[in-house]
Amino acid sequence: MEPVRIQKFIADSGLCSRRAAEMLIAGGEVYVNGQPATVGQKVEPGIDKVTVRGKPVRTTAQPRITLVMHKPRGVVCSNSDPHADQTVFDLLPREWAKLRLFCAGRLDKDSEGLVILTSDGDLANRLMHPSNVVVKRYYVSLEEPFPVKRIRSLLHGILHEGERHKVERAFLVNPSRDQTSTELDVHMHHGKKREIRLLFTALGFEVRRLRRYQIGALRLKGIPLRGVKQLSTKEIESLFAVPPSPRRDGPAADSDEN
């Protein structure tokens, strides 16, 4: 086999995504033939011995498989979390549970909705790389009504620990006569950790429910809670498709059907 970059080699093994592999390498946790690895270094599968945190990386290629899950609240998007009662991988049917999959874009424990699980490192890199604009849509339910005039604040964003948190688009769902609503349809393509929750909290609004209902052109509709579905090639490509213009009542239409 031809030499490949070490971060791709690790991602193709199903251990983690390519970006996560780069972080492991930079952190000194990856070795090649007993020597510390460097990002971009090439290895020969089947010849070079690669270890991550002291454990050898399996060189046998896994089948490339991509799944979508309707994640419930209370479940963690992690391969291993000693503090978690349950992870998304615990919900996988037996035929997929034996594969080494990882999340290509996570949701926090308190959120629900679409999560992509894959053994395809190249696909995960495409989904998570900042240069690829993959639009994600969220249904946000708040404890207090949100006025339409504050939407501008969502678009402008806030600074938190040196990073700007904002959304690309936001609409009120089923607004009242005074142009307020406790429900919003929010779109973003970057998605930092707990970004939407941080943003609304900073603006003085507590999030009651957060559900990711669409990635690209792929919608949550038809996938039951805790349900898992294998994606076809066409459905995988739909993750990168530019979705049509939203309806103002879009997420509400899906909220109770799954």
C-alpha angles and dihedrals in degrees: 000000000000119000115266133194110272096236089055091046090054093045092049089054088063094241095121143321122293092253091050089049090054089053091051090050093048089049092057094246097120125076132185116203090340095310128106111265126231128213110265094021113142124230133187111235111233093018109055118062111228122188131185116200088345096307122110117246113237110245097195106106116241123220110268106246132162124195134185120212133193096225117206125215116272095039122111126224096224138112090219129009116158090199096052122097091203137004131200088255090062088063096057119113115249095260091061101031092082093059123092102241132164136196117263096203119358137225121212121250094261095049130080140198139065118016124172118218118187146163090205108102093188092054092047090052091051092049096048102034112110092226091066113075104215108174116219122192126205137191109219123194117192134197092230131037114269116219119228090232090066093060088088087064090056090053094046092045134192137271115246121175091339096311129103115233117197145133128241097220136006134179135181113244116223094345120203124237091273089057097249131120139175089219128070138179107221128188128195137153104198109050118187122196111300088341098152093047092048092049096051093042091053089053091052101259126119117219113230098179135007122189129173104216102171142029114189104319094331112108132200092227113118096022110106122222108284088011121141127202132183112233123230122223089260092051091048090054089049087067088071096041120112104246121226121262110290128249113234089236095042104123093039089064091062100035099099103021098082 
